[in-house]
Amino acid sequence: MFWKSLPLAARIMLGLAVVTSIAVAARSTSDSPHREFWLFSRTHLGLYEPLLASWSPRSEPPFRMALLSSVVLERRLQSSFFSGTPGPDLVEIERHSMSQFFSGPLRDVGFADLTDRIRSEGLDRDILPASFSPWTSRGRIFGLPHDVHPVLLAYRADIVEAAGIDLSQAATWDEFFALLRPLQKLGPDGVPLHIPLAFSISDPNQVEALLLQGGGSLFGAADRPALDSARNAEILAALVSWTLGAAPRTVEADEFTASGNRLKLEGFILAALMPDWLTETWKVDLPGLGGKVKLMPLPAWTEGGLRTTVMGGTMLGIPRNAKSLDESWEAAKRLYLGEAAAVALFDKTGIVTPVSCYWGNPVFDRSDPYFCGQTAGRLYVQAAARVPVRPSSPLNNFALARFSDAAARLRAFAERERLSRPGELIPEAARLLRDAQAAVSRQAEHNTFLAAP
């Protein structure tokens, strides 16, 4: 009402004043001697502060860190890329957030193309190749990888070993479930005393991790959708079969939830997928499991198959409109590629560096009392070299959602038809994945830029 009551001339003058103020503010920000570094993890902020402080010859670090929620960080970054408003000079971003920035032609990706710098400095030889995959689009690399994130299996050694079960004999998932079957006997209330594995068919991160481990993939060559492959149908049928029956092999027990933590503490759940970043979380959230849990390689899908997988991922990128690409590049290397950074990363978070030349550091050979004295770091390093490649398609989140939809529909079908064996479910799994493939392919057809150089 106030705006409409003003004379036209006054409205014009006020509008010009607002626009001028915004421009001045933007310019003053861009002229600031400080460089902006946006990140979403409070833990990472604590790691980087001393690294930047010790590097800078100035009285205060040249990069001013801003801790933002993932949602806010994404929105502000998109605004900076698409409208030209001031943004960060360095930014950390998580894998599932990154794919959206690859949806246009390469020339419109808001991050600086680091490929030539990485190759000229030999970093492509120092860093595990699989760690580059989420940050690579059409052969060009747009970020430094923060991690590898191999996945092991954490299991309740106190319960399993007291029952005389040797899980080292479980080379495959079928053998793993067979060895733990005696612990699934029903209690007086008709509920199993224990469930072998914490897993949810509705958790896209867990589903994708096991899909990749089994040799499945949502995308094929040139990031073309490949949901309807025969291998994907086999894995989908098996995963759904794990959740069926009066004594299912798996039960939902989400991380970071009181209910999920209680199921683990009480020993109802015997094992869980454990990416390296989750080890320190358990120590904080589940201290009561200290000295009761051990780590082992994941059981393979088939004899001699892959005994690990990958879950999660973070990169450090430099926006194309950063104040100084060279200065941001030097800071990025200090934060991610130095040995001191690698040691601090593992010490504080349990995360293994992707820089393989540091894997011989003694920090990875420390005995970990939480995991019954095992050298947890060495187990993760041994798994790191074998993690599968993650797709970076901008349609990855959409494809994963369609795959999860197919899983939910297949489970409903199995319950309705009273089917529980994987072989019985494969035909329906294949049909549902053909529908999912069609949906993702239609979405891909709307993006005319992905095949463009």
N, C-alpha and C positions, 0 to 999 in steps of 0.2 A: 504494500500500500504506500509506504514511504517513497519508494522509487517512482511509482506512477504519479504521485502528487507533485513531483519536481517538474519544472519547465524543461523543454527539450534541450535547450542550451546547457542547462545545469547538468542534465543527465549525460550529455556528451562530455562535458568537462570532467565530471566525476569518473566516467568510464576511462577517459584518457589517463587520469591520475592513478587509477587502479592498475591499468596496463603498465604504466611507467614504473610504478612501485615494484611490480612483479619482475620487470626487466632488470631493474637496479639490483633487486635481491638476487636474481639469478647470476648477474654479472659479478656481484660481490662474492658470491659463492665460488664461481669459477676462478676468480682472481685470488682466492684464499691461498696462503702458502701451504695449508694443510691438504693432504690427500685423504679422500674418504675411503674407508674399507668397511663394507657391509658384510655381516655374517649373522647366522641364525643360531649358533651354538654357544652357550655361555662357557662351556668347557673349553672350546677352541679359543675363545677370547682370552681366557686365563693362560693358555699356552703361548699365544702370540705376543702378548704384551712385553714379556722380557726379551723375546727375540728381536722385536722391532726397537726396543729401547737400547739394547746393546749394539745394534747396528748403526743407529743414527748418530752422526757427529754433532747434531744440533742439541740444544738444551731440552727439547721435547721431540718425540718421534714425529716424522713427517706424515705418518698415516694416523688419522683419527678414526678409531673403530666405533662402529654403530651396531649395536645388537638389536636385531629386528626379528619378529616372528616370520616364519616362512611365507605366510600369506601376504603380509605387508611387504616383505622384501620383493616377492614376485611382482606385486602390483606396481611398486615404485620403480622397479627395474624396467618393466614394460613401458611405463610412462616415460622414463628417461630415453629409452630406445626409440619410441615411436613419436614422441613430441619434441624431443631435443631439450627437455628440461635437465637441470644439473643432476648428475648421478654419481655413482661411486667410481673410484679409480682402481679398486680391487673389489671382488665380490665372491663369496663362497656360496655355492648353490648345490642343492641335492639333486640326485639323478632324475627322480620322477618330475621334478620341477623344470629340469633343463630341456626336456624334449620339446616343450612348447616353443622354444626359441629357434628351433630348426625348421619351422613350418614354411618358411618362405625361401626365395632364392638365396644362394650363399652371400651375394652382395648385400643382402638386407639383414643378415645375422648381426645382432647388436654387439657380439663379442669380437675382439680382435682375433684374427687368424694367427695362431702361434706355430703353425706347422713348420715354417722355414726356420724359425728360431730354434725350435726343438731339435730339428735334424742337424742344423749347422753346429750346434753345441753338443751333439751326440747324446742327447737326453732320451732319444728313442731307443738307444741301446742300454741305457742305465735303468730305465723304468720298464716294468713288466708290461708287455704289449696289451694284454687283456685289460689293464687298468685304463688305457686310453680309449677303449671302445665306446663308453657312454658319452664321451665328449667329442666324438668324431662324427662328422656328417659329410657324406660324399667325398671321402678321402682327406678332409681337412680337419685339423685338430684345433679346438677352441678353448681348451682349458688344461691346466696341470692337474693330474689326479692326486687326490689326498690319500688314497688307501687302496687296498686289494679286497678286503672283506671276505676272506675264505670262511667257510662254514664247517664246523665240526659238530659232533653229537655230544651233548652233556647228559650224563645218566646218573641215577642214584646208586652209586657203587655200594653204599651201606646195605641197601635192600637187596639189590641184585646178587651181590657176592655172598650175602648171608644165606641166600637160597641155593648156593652152589652153582650159580650160572656164570659161565665165562663168555662175556659178550665179544671177546676178541675172536671168537669162532664165527661171529656173524659177518660174513663177507657180503651178503646181500640183504635187502629189505625183507624178503621172504624168510630168510634164516633168522634175522633179528626178531621178527614177530613170533616165529616158531619157538625160539629159545625162551621168550618171555611169556608164552601162553600159560604155563603153570601158575604164574602169578596173577592171572586174570580170573581165577575161580570166583564164583559168586558168593557174596556175603549173605547173611540171614535175610536182608531186605531185597535180595535179588539183584543187587548192584555189584559189579565187579570190584574186587578189593583194590586192584590197580589197573591202570590203562597204560599201554606201552609208550605212546608218543603224544606230545602236545602238538596238535596240528588242526587247522581249520580250513575247510574247503572254500570258505568265504574270505580268507585272508590272501589278497593278491600277491603279497610279497613272499609268503611261504609257498604258494602255488607256483609262482614263477621260478623260485629257487629250485624246487624239485623237478620242474619241467626242464630247466636247463641242465640239471644234473643228469637226467635221463636221456639226454640227447635230443630233446624236443626244442622247438623254437617257434615264436610267433611270426618271425620274419625270415625270409630267405635272402638270396642274392639281391644286391641293390636295394635292400630294405623293402622288398615286395612282401605283402602279407602271405603267410604260409600256415594259417591256423589249422587247415584241414588235412594236414599230413597224417599218414598212417601211424607214425610214432606218437604224435600228439594224442591221437585217439586212444592208443594203448595206455599211455600214461594217465590220461584223464580217467579212463575206466578203472585203473588201479587205485588212483587217489580216492575216487568216490567209494570204491569197495572197502577202503580202510575205515570209512566212517559208518558202515552199516552193521546191523545185527544187534542182538541183546548184549553182546560183549564186544563192542567195536575196538579196533586197534588204536584209534586216535580219539581225542576229545579236545574241544576248544578250550584254550587257556591263554588268553591274550597276555602279552607282556605289558608292563606298566599299569596293570589293573589289580585291585585288591583280590578279586575272585580268582584270577589266574595265579597270583602269588600264593594264595592259600592252598590251591590244589597242588602246587609244587612242594610247598613246605610240609604238607600233610603226607606226602609220598603217594598220593593218589596217581600222580603222573610220574612215570619212571624215566622219561627221557625227553629232550627238547632240542630243536635245531639251535645251534649256538654260533652265530657270526662273531668275529673277534670283538666287535664293538659292544656286544652284549655282555661280555665277561665282567667288566667293571660295573655295569648296571646291576647284575645279580649280586655282586659283593655289597652294594649299597642297599638294594631293595630286599635281598634275601640273605642276610648275614647268617641266619640259622642253618643254611645249607653248607656253610664252610666246613671242609673236611669230610663231607658226605658225597661230593660230586666228583666224577672223573670225566675226562674228555677222551674221545676216540674218533677215528675217521668215520664219516658217514657210511652206512652200508650202501653198496652199489645197487643199481637197478638190475644189473646182470653180472654174472661172474666175470671178474677182471675189469669191470666198469669203473667209472669215475667215483672217487671216494670223498669228494667235496663238492661244493657249489659256491655261489656268491649271493650276497644279499645286501642291498644298499649301495651307497657310493656318494662321494662329494668331490667337487672340483673347485679350483681357484681360477677365476677368469678375469680378464682385463677388458672392460668395455672399450669399444672403438673410440668413444669420445673422452677417454681418460686424459687428464691434463698432461701427463708425461708417460708415454708407453714404455720408454726405457727404464724410468724409475720404478714403475709398477712391476715390470718384468724382473728387475733385480730384487725387489721386495718379495715377489712371489717365490722366486727360487730360494731365498733365505728361509721363508716360512715353511716350504714344503720339501726342499731337496738337500738341506744340510744334515749332517749326522747328528748334531745336537738336537735338531728338530725331530728327527726320527726316534731318538732315544726318549725325548720328552713325550712324544706322541704315544709310545707304547707304555711308558711309565704311568701316565695320567689316564689313558683311555683303553689300553689293551689292544690298540689298533696297530697292525703291521704296516710299515711303510711300503710303498710300491717301488722304492729305489733298492734294487736287489743287492747292490754292492754292500749294503749295510746289514744284510741278514746274518752275517757272521758275528755281529756285535754280541758281547757276552750278556747284554741285557735280556736277550731272548732265551738264555739258558738258566735263568733264575728259577729256583724251585718255588712253586706257588702253593702255599698251604691250603688255600681255598679249594684247589683241585687235588687234594690229597698228596701234595708234594710233587705233582707232575710239573714238567717244564712246559707250561702252556704256550709260552711264546714260540718255542721250537716246534711244537706241534702245528701251530698256525703257519709258521714260516714254511714248513714242509708241505703244507696244503696249498700255500699261496701260488706256487708255480703252476698249479694245475687248474685254477679256477676257469670256468667257461666264459666265453665272450658274451657280453650283454648288448642287446640291440640299442640303437640310439634313435630309432625312427620317431618323428613327432607324433606318430599314431600309436606309440607303444602303450600309453596309458589306456587309450580307447580299446586297443586290441586285448589288453589284459582284462579289462572290464567285460568284454564280450566272452572271453574264455571263462571267466568266473561265472557269468550268466549261464553258460553251457554246463558248467559243473553243478550249479544249483538245480537246473532242469533235469540233469541226468540223475541226480540223487532222488528227486521227487519221482522220476520214472521208475527207478529201482525199488523204491518203497511201495509204489503203487502196484508194480508187477511182481513184487516179492522176489527180486533177483539180488544176488550179492557177489557173484563171482565175476572177476574182471572180464573173462571171455564172453560172458553173457551180456555184458554192458557195452562191449566195443562197437557193435553195429549202431546202437543208438548214439553213442558218443561221436561216431563218425558223422552221423546225420546232423547232430547239433552243431558240430564244428564246421560243417559245410555252410550252415546258416550264419554262423559267426564270421566265417571267411567272406561271405557275400556282403555282410554289413560293413566289415572293415574295408573291403575292396571298393564299395560305393563311396565310403568316406575318402579313400585315397584318390578316387577319380576327381573329387572336387578340388584337389590341390594340384595345380598345373606346374608348380615350381620345383617339386622334389626331384624331378629328373633333369632340371635345368642346371647348367654349370654356374 
